[in-house]
Amino acid sequence: MFKVIIPKTTFKELEKIDSQNQQLVFSKIKDLESGVFTSDKALKGKYKGKFRKRAGNYRIVYLKEDDILVITLIRIAHRKEVY
């Protein structure tokens, strides 16, 4: 079981999303809490060390710290504007 930290700025991004997509994003966040990392991709370039989880047309960018089981959400945005 992982602890997911959602910073205030990331939570504000989540509030701007329509309710149907919010539910999808929340289900993906629950997957992260449970430790389900299937089909997550490691990012490259300036985002090296971070991962992304796909939630429909939205992407959840997060940082996973294995040793203390903490996941910090960095950004939740539409796939056009997330990177």
C-alpha positions as CSV (number, residue, x, y, z in Angstrom):
1,M,0.0,0.0,0.0
2,F,1.4,3.4,-1.0
3,K,0.6,6.8,0.4
4,V,-0.4,9.3,-2.3
5,I,0.3,13.0,-1.7
6,I,-1.7,15.5,-3.8
7,P,-0.2,19.0,-3.6
8,K,-2.6,21.9,-3.6
9,T,-1.7,23.0,-7.1
10,T,-2.3,19.5,-8.5
11,F,-5.6,19.3,-6.7
12,K,-6.7,22.6,-8.3
13,E,-5.9,21.2,-11.7
14,L,-8.0,18.2,-10.8
15,E,-11.0,20.4,-9.9
16,K,-11.0,22.0,-13.4
17,I,-11.6,18.6,-15.0
18,D,-15.2,17.6,-15.8
19,S,-16.8,15.2,-13.3
20,Q,-16.7,12.1,-15.6
21,N,-13.0,12.4,-16.2
22,Q,-12.5,13.3,-12.5
23,Q,-13.9,9.9,-11.5
24,L,-11.6,8.2,-14.0
25,V,-8.6,10.0,-12.6
26,F,-9.6,9.2,-9.0
27,S,-9.9,5.5,-9.9
28,K,-6.3,5.6,-11.4
29,I,-5.1,7.3,-8.2
30,K,-6.6,4.4,-6.2
31,D,-4.7,2.1,-8.5
32,L,-1.5,4.0,-7.5
33,E,-2.4,3.6,-3.8
34,S,-2.8,-0.1,-4.3
35,G,0.5,-0.4,-6.1
36,V,-0.9,-1.1,-9.6
37,F,1.7,0.3,-12.0
38,T,0.9,-1.7,-15.1
39,S,1.3,0.3,-18.4
40,D,2.8,3.3,-16.6
41,K,5.7,4.8,-18.5
42,A,8.9,6.3,-17.2
43,L,9.4,9.8,-18.6
44,K,12.6,11.1,-20.3
45,G,14.4,14.4,-20.6
46,K,13.7,17.0,-18.0
47,Y,11.0,14.7,-16.4
48,K,13.5,11.9,-15.9
49,G,12.8,9.9,-12.8
50,K,9.1,10.6,-12.9
51,F,6.3,8.3,-14.3
52,R,3.0,8.9,-16.1
53,K,-0.3,7.0,-15.8
54,R,-2.9,7.3,-18.5
55,A,-6.5,8.2,-17.5
56,G,-8.4,8.6,-20.8
57,N,-7.2,11.8,-22.4
58,Y,-5.6,12.9,-19.2
59,R,-2.2,12.1,-17.8
60,I,-1.1,11.8,-14.2
61,V,2.5,12.6,-13.7
62,Y,3.9,11.3,-10.4
63,L,7.1,10.6,-8.5
64,K,7.5,7.2,-6.8
65,E,9.8,6.9,-3.9
66,D,10.3,3.1,-3.4
67,D,12.1,3.1,0.0
68,I,9.3,4.9,1.9
69,L,6.3,3.9,-0.3
70,V,5.2,7.5,-1.1
71,I,3.8,8.7,-4.4
72,T,3.7,12.5,-5.0
73,L,1.4,13.6,-7.8
74,I,3.2,16.3,-9.8
75,R,0.6,17.2,-12.4
76,I,-2.8,16.2,-13.8
77,A,-3.6,17.7,-17.1
78,H,-4.9,17.0,-20.6
79,R,-2.4,15.1,-22.7
80,K,-1.9,18.1,-25.0
81,E,-0.6,20.3,-22.3
82,V,0.9,18.0,-19.6
83,Y,4.5,17.8,-20.9
